[in-house]
Amino acid sequence: MTDIWKEREKALENEYIYKKEQLQITKMKEAADKEKMAVCRNHCPKCGEKLVEMNFRGVPLDQCPGCKGIWLGPNDLAILAEKDHRTWFDKWFKGEA
């Protein structure tokens, strides 16, 4: 017959190790997220190229030279929508800007 106290001690030890590992995993995920954000800053989220700043109708935008994507800031679409909303869309997508 095994000693119940030894089994309890081992279970508590396993629980302690599990909690320490979970804490370490959480710290590693947070560090990876911070690193990912630092790498993505001023780089295209799609292809990773360095973004080039441009202006469209007085609104600063970022364009990717690699995939030609246009990246808007948090308020940029609202600002564009307020400006001559009947023509800016046509000018932008028909290349008349």
N, CA and C atoms as an extended XYZ file, in Angstrom:
291
Properties=species:S:1:pos:R:3:atomname:S:1:resname:S:1:resid:I:1 pbc="F F F"
N         0.844       -1.185        0.000 N   MET     1
C         0.000        0.000        0.000 CA  MET     1
C         0.885        1.242        0.000 C   MET     1
N         0.572        2.184       -0.894 N   THR     2
C         1.393        3.383       -0.991 CA  THR     2
C         1.000        4.379        0.088 C   THR     2
N         1.911        5.224        0.367 N   ASP     3
C         1.696        6.233        1.393 CA  ASP     3
C         0.851        7.370        0.824 C   ASP     3
N        -0.290        7.658        1.432 N   ILE     4
C        -1.212        8.693        0.968 CA  ILE     4
C        -0.561       10.067        1.022 C   ILE     4
N         0.259       10.310        2.026 N   TRP     5
C         0.915       11.616        2.161 CA  TRP     5
C         1.908       11.858        1.022 C   TRP     5
N         2.584       10.795        0.627 N   LYS     6
C         3.527       10.934       -0.499 CA  LYS     6
C         2.769       11.252       -1.792 C   LYS     6
N         1.616       10.617       -1.991 N   GLU     7
C         0.809       10.886       -3.182 CA  GLU     7
C         0.309       12.326       -3.174 C   GLU     7
N        -0.142       12.789       -2.017 N   ARG     8
C        -0.616       14.178       -1.892 CA  ARG     8
C         0.526       15.145       -2.162 C   ARG     8
N         1.685       14.852       -1.611 N   GLU     9
C         2.848       15.715       -1.824 CA  GLU     9
C         3.196       15.790       -3.313 C   GLU     9
N         3.156       14.655       -3.966 N   LYS    10
C         3.460       14.618       -5.396 CA  LYS    10
C         2.402       15.388       -6.196 C   LYS    10
N         1.134       15.272       -5.839 N   ALA    11
C         0.058       15.997       -6.527 CA  ALA    11
C         0.235       17.500       -6.352 C   ALA    11
N         0.568       17.947       -5.150 N   LEU    12
C         0.789       19.370       -4.910 CA  LEU    12
C         2.002       19.872       -5.683 C   LEU    12
N         3.031       19.053       -5.759 N   GLU    13
C         4.220       19.416       -6.522 CA  GLU    13
C         3.874       19.552       -8.010 C   GLU    13
N         3.092       18.608       -8.528 N   ASN    14
C         2.669       18.671       -9.931 CA  ASN    14
C         1.828       19.916      -10.199 C   ASN    14
N         0.946       20.247       -9.260 N   GLU    15
C         0.121       21.444       -9.404 CA  GLU    15
C         0.980       22.703       -9.409 C   GLU    15
N         1.971       22.755       -8.537 N   TYR    16
C         2.877       23.896       -8.466 CA  TYR    16
C         3.650       24.053       -9.776 C   TYR    16
N         4.167       22.963      -10.292 N   ILE    17
C         4.928       22.996      -11.545 CA  ILE    17
C         4.022       23.418      -12.701 C   ILE    17
N         2.790       22.914      -12.723 N   TYR    18
C         1.844       23.276      -13.771 CA  TYR    18
C         1.581       24.779      -13.758 C   TYR    18
N         1.333       25.339      -12.581 N   LYS    19
C         1.068       26.775      -12.468 CA  LYS    19
C         2.276       27.599      -12.913 C   LYS    19
N         3.485       27.182      -12.535 N   LYS    20
C         4.697       27.891      -12.952 CA  LYS    20
C         4.841       27.845      -14.470 C   LYS    20
N         4.573       26.687      -15.077 N   GLU    21
C         4.670       26.559      -16.528 CA  GLU    21
C         3.641       27.446      -17.233 C   GLU    21
N         2.416       27.495      -16.713 N   GLN    22
C         1.380       28.336      -17.312 CA  GLN    22
C         1.762       29.813      -17.242 C   GLN    22
N         2.334       30.218      -16.129 N   LEU    23
C         2.792       31.594      -15.976 CA  LEU    23
C         3.898       31.907      -16.981 C   LEU    23
N         4.828       30.988      -17.148 N   GLN    24
C         5.922       31.176      -18.111 CA  GLN    24
C         5.388       31.242      -19.544 C   GLN    24
N         4.414       30.393      -19.867 N   ILE    25
C         3.813       30.401      -21.206 CA  ILE    25
C         3.125       31.739      -21.465 C   ILE    25
N         2.403       32.251      -20.473 N   THR    26
C         1.737       33.543      -20.605 CA  THR    26
C         2.746       34.649      -20.848 C   THR    26
N         3.848       34.648      -20.105 N   LYS    27
C         4.894       35.655      -20.294 CA  LYS    27
C         5.508       35.564      -21.684 C   LYS    27
N         5.728       34.353      -22.172 N   MET    28
C         6.308       34.166      -23.496 CA  MET    28
C         5.349       34.653      -24.586 C   MET    28
N         4.041       34.403      -24.427 N   LYS    29
C         3.054       34.873      -25.403 CA  LYS    29
C         3.009       36.393      -25.430 C   LYS    29
N         3.044       37.025      -24.265 N   GLU    30
C         3.031       38.487      -24.197 CA  GLU    30
C         4.272       39.067      -24.862 C   GLU    30
N         5.429       38.452      -24.621 N   ALA    31
C         6.666       38.923      -25.242 CA  ALA    31
C         6.597       38.767      -26.763 C   ALA    31
N         6.033       37.662      -27.232 N   ALA    32
C         5.902       37.429      -28.677 CA  ALA    32
C         4.949       38.448      -29.298 C   ALA    32
N         3.856       38.766      -28.590 N   ASP    33
C         2.911       39.759      -29.096 CA  ASP    33
C         3.566       41.132      -29.197 C   ASP    33
N         4.356       41.504      -28.193 N   LYS    34
C         5.058       42.786      -28.223 CA  LYS    34
C         6.049       42.831      -29.375 C   LYS    34
N         6.762       41.736      -29.581 N   GLU    35
C         7.741       41.662      -30.673 CA  GLU    35
C         7.036       41.743      -32.024 C   GLU    35
N         5.898       41.071      -32.135 N   LYS    36
C         5.141       41.089      -33.384 CA  LYS    36
C         4.662       42.505      -33.694 C   LYS    36
N         4.184       43.218      -32.680 N   MET    37
C         3.724       44.588      -32.888 CA  MET    37
C         4.887       45.489      -33.305 C   MET    37
N         6.066       45.276      -32.718 N   ALA    38
C         7.227       46.092      -33.076 CA  ALA    38
C         7.650       45.821      -34.520 C   ALA    38
N         7.555       44.569      -34.941 N   VAL    39
C         7.941       44.205      -36.302 CA  VAL    39
C         6.934       44.754      -37.305 C   VAL    39
N         5.648       44.737      -36.960 N   CYS    40
C         4.600       45.184      -37.876 CA  CYS    40
C         4.533       46.698      -38.005 C   CYS    40
N         5.042       47.415      -37.043 N   ARG    41
C         4.944       48.866      -37.091 CA  ARG    41
C         5.661       49.384      -38.332 C   ARG    41
N         4.961       50.161      -39.131 N   ASN    42
C         5.460       50.734      -40.381 CA  ASN    42
C         5.791       49.681      -41.437 C   ASN    42
N         5.232       48.486      -41.278 N   HIS    43
C         5.384       47.434      -42.276 CA  HIS    43
C         3.992       46.919      -42.653 C   HIS    43
N         3.864       46.466      -43.882 N   CYS    44
C         2.593       45.955      -44.382 CA  CYS    44
C         2.185       44.705      -43.601 C   CYS    44
N         0.972       44.684      -43.059 N   PRO    45
C         0.516       43.487      -42.341 CA  PRO    45
C         0.337       42.282      -43.248 C   PRO    45
N         0.187       42.517      -44.549 N   LYS    46
C        -0.046       41.423      -45.490 CA  LYS    46
C         1.254       40.786      -45.965 C   LYS    46
N         2.195       41.630      -46.446 N   CYS    47
C         3.412       41.061      -47.052 CA  CYS    47
C         4.693       41.428      -46.316 C   CYS    47
N         4.646       42.379      -45.391 N   GLY    48
C         5.818       42.714      -44.591 CA  GLY    48
C         6.714       43.806      -45.150 C   GLY    48
N         6.402       44.320      -46.340 N   GLU    49
C         7.207       45.403      -46.922 CA  GLU    49
C         7.088       46.668      -46.077 C   GLU    49
N         8.098       47.522      -46.163 N   LYS    50
C         8.052       48.803      -45.458 CA  LYS    50
C         7.032       49.708      -46.147 C   LYS    50
N         6.125       50.305      -45.365 N   LEU    51
C         5.082       51.162      -45.913 CA  LEU    51
C         5.640       52.523      -46.307 C   LEU    51
N         5.065       53.079      -47.367 N   VAL    52
C         5.449       54.395      -47.856 CA  VAL    52
C         4.290       55.348      -47.556 C   VAL    52
N         4.624       56.491      -46.960 N   GLU    53
C         3.588       57.469      -46.651 CA  GLU    53
C         3.160       58.194      -47.911 C   GLU    53
N         1.857       58.492      -47.998 N   MET    54
C         1.315       59.237      -49.122 CA  MET    54
C         0.143       60.072      -48.622 C   MET    54
N        -0.269       61.038      -49.399 N   ASN    55
C        -1.427       61.866      -49.083 CA  ASN    55
C        -2.460       61.685      -50.159 C   ASN    55
N        -3.702       61.560      -49.762 N   PHE    56
C        -4.803       61.524      -50.705 CA  PHE    56
C        -5.853       62.500      -50.214 C   PHE    56
N        -6.057       63.574      -50.966 N   ARG    57
C        -7.021       64.603      -50.621 CA  ARG    57
C        -6.807       65.136      -49.200 C   ARG    57
N        -5.539       65.305      -48.851 N   GLY    58
C        -5.189       65.879      -47.556 CA  GLY    58
C        -5.227       64.898      -46.398 C   GLY    58
N        -5.430       63.622      -46.678 N   VAL    59
C        -5.475       62.611      -45.625 CA  VAL    59
C        -4.227       61.743      -45.745 C   VAL    59
N        -3.436       61.626      -44.667 N   PRO    60
C        -2.236       60.792      -44.734 CA  PRO    60
C        -2.601       59.301      -44.725 C   PRO    60
N        -2.080       58.592      -45.706 N   LEU    61
C        -2.303       57.153      -45.828 CA  LEU    61
C        -0.959       56.457      -45.968 C   LEU    61
N        -0.955       55.157      -45.797 N   ASP    62
C         0.247       54.352      -46.007 CA  ASP    62
C        -0.013       53.389      -47.152 C   ASP    62
N         0.958       53.297      -48.077 N   GLN    63
C         0.825       52.383      -49.199 CA  GLN    63
C         1.997       51.405      -49.191 C   GLN    63
N         1.695       50.168      -49.504 N   CYS    64
C         2.723       49.137      -49.584 CA  CYS    64
C         3.232       49.065      -51.017 C   CYS    64
N         4.534       49.235      -51.221 N   PRO    65
C         5.067       49.134      -52.577 CA  PRO    65
C         5.045       47.706      -53.117 C   PRO    65
N         4.987       46.725      -52.217 N   GLY    66
C         5.001       45.332      -52.649 CA  GLY    66
C         3.666       44.850      -53.181 C   GLY    66
N         2.638       44.922      -52.350 N   CYS    67
C         1.318       44.402      -52.740 CA  CYS    67
C         0.358       45.506      -53.151 C   CYS    67
N         0.817       46.763      -53.090 N   LYS    68
C         0.030       47.941      -53.479 CA  LYS    68
C        -1.189       48.163      -52.577 C   LYS    68
N        -1.173       47.581      -51.385 N   GLY    69
C        -2.261       47.778      -50.436 CA  GLY    69
C        -2.225       49.182      -49.848 C   GLY    69
N        -3.388       49.696      -49.522 N   ILE    70
C        -3.513       51.005      -48.883 CA  ILE    70
C        -3.986       50.752      -47.454 C   ILE    70
N        -3.279       51.316      -46.510 N   TRP    71
C        -3.603       51.106      -45.100 CA  TRP    71
C        -4.018       52.426      -44.482 C   TRP    71
N        -5.204       52.402      -43.893 N   LEU    72
C        -5.773       53.590      -43.282 CA  LEU    72
C        -5.555       53.562      -41.779 C   LEU    72
N        -5.385       54.743      -41.207 N   GLY    73
C        -5.323       54.861      -39.764 CA  GLY    73
C        -6.724       54.779      -39.180 C   GLY    73
N        -6.850       54.845      -37.862 N   PRO    74
C        -8.153       54.682      -37.218 CA  PRO    74
C        -9.207       55.700      -37.661 C   PRO    74
N        -8.804       56.935      -37.939 N   ASN    75
C        -9.774       57.970      -38.303 CA  ASN    75
C        -9.749       58.332      -39.778 C   ASN    75
N        -8.849       57.738      -40.542 N   ASP    76
C        -8.668       58.146      -41.939 CA  ASP    76
C        -9.903       57.905      -42.799 C   ASP    76
N       -10.567       56.771      -42.633 N   LEU    77
C       -11.748       56.487      -43.442 CA  LEU    77
C       -12.870       57.476      -43.119 C   LEU    77
N       -13.018       57.824      -41.854 N   ALA    78
C       -14.043       58.801      -41.475 CA  ALA    78
C       -13.743       60.164      -42.098 C   ALA    78
N       -12.477       60.560      -42.106 N   ILE    79
C       -12.095       61.838      -42.708 CA  ILE    79
C       -12.359       61.811      -44.210 C   ILE    79
N       -12.004       60.716      -44.867 N   LEU    80
C       -12.251       60.604      -46.305 CA  LEU    80
C       -13.746       60.623      -46.611 C   LEU    80
N       -14.537       59.984      -45.781 N   ALA    81
C       -15.979       59.932      -46.010 CA  ALA    81
C       -16.606       61.314      -45.883 C   ALA    81
N       -16.060       62.165      -45.030 N   GLU    82
C       -16.586       63.517      -44.853 CA  GLU    82
C       -16.278       64.404      -46.058 C   GLU    82
N       -15.194       64.125      -46.755 N   LYS    83
C       -14.791       64.937      -47.903 CA  LYS    83
C       -15.568       64.486      -49.137 C   LYS    83
N       -16.144       65.383      -49.835 N   ASP    84
C       -16.795       65.163      -51.126 CA  ASP    84
C       -17.100       63.685      -51.380 C   ASP    84
N       -17.949       63.112      -50.576 N   HIS    85
C       -18.189       61.677      -50.574 CA  HIS    85
C       -18.751       61.114      -51.874 C   HIS    85
N       -19.233       61.948      -52.750 N   ARG    86
C       -19.782       61.432      -54.004 CA  ARG    86
C       -18.693       61.210      -55.050 C   ARG    86
N       -17.567       61.880      -54.901 N   THR    87
C       -16.564       61.762      -55.953 CA  THR    87
C       -15.254       61.134      -55.489 C   THR    87
N       -14.948       61.182      -54.219 N   TRP    88
C       -13.631       60.678      -53.801 CA  TRP    88
C       -13.476       59.201      -54.097 C   TRP    88
N       -14.568       58.435      -53.947 N   PHE    89
C       -14.490       57.004      -54.184 CA  PHE    89
C       -14.203       56.731      -55.661 C   PHE    89
N       -14.904       57.420      -56.537 N   ASP    90
C       -14.689       57.240      -57.977 CA  ASP    90
C       -13.280       57.674      -58.377 C   ASP    90
N       -12.843       58.817      -57.870 N   LYS    91
C       -11.505       59.306      -58.206 CA  LYS    91
C       -10.441       58.331      -57.723 C   LYS    91
N       -10.633       57.813      -56.523 N   TRP    92
C        -9.638       56.917      -55.947 CA  TRP    92
C        -9.517       55.648      -56.774 C   TRP    92
N       -10.651       55.033      -57.088 N   PHE    93
C       -10.604       53.726      -57.738 CA  PHE    93
C       -10.526       53.817      -59.259 C   PHE    93
N       -10.793       54.982      -59.833 N   LYS    94
C       -10.608       55.142      -61.272 CA  LYS    94
C        -9.275       55.797      -61.602 C   LYS    94
N        -8.494       56.110      -60.561 N   GLY    95
C        -7.168       56.644      -60.759 CA  GLY    95
C        -7.118       58.096      -61.185 C   GLY    95
N        -8.114       58.874      -60.868 N   GLU    96
C        -8.151       60.268      -61.271 CA  GLU    96
C        -7.559       61.197      -60.215 C   GLU    96
N        -7.024       60.662      -59.138 N   ALA    97
C        -6.546       61.498      -58.034 CA  ALA    97
C        -5.286       62.209      -58.365 C   ALA    97
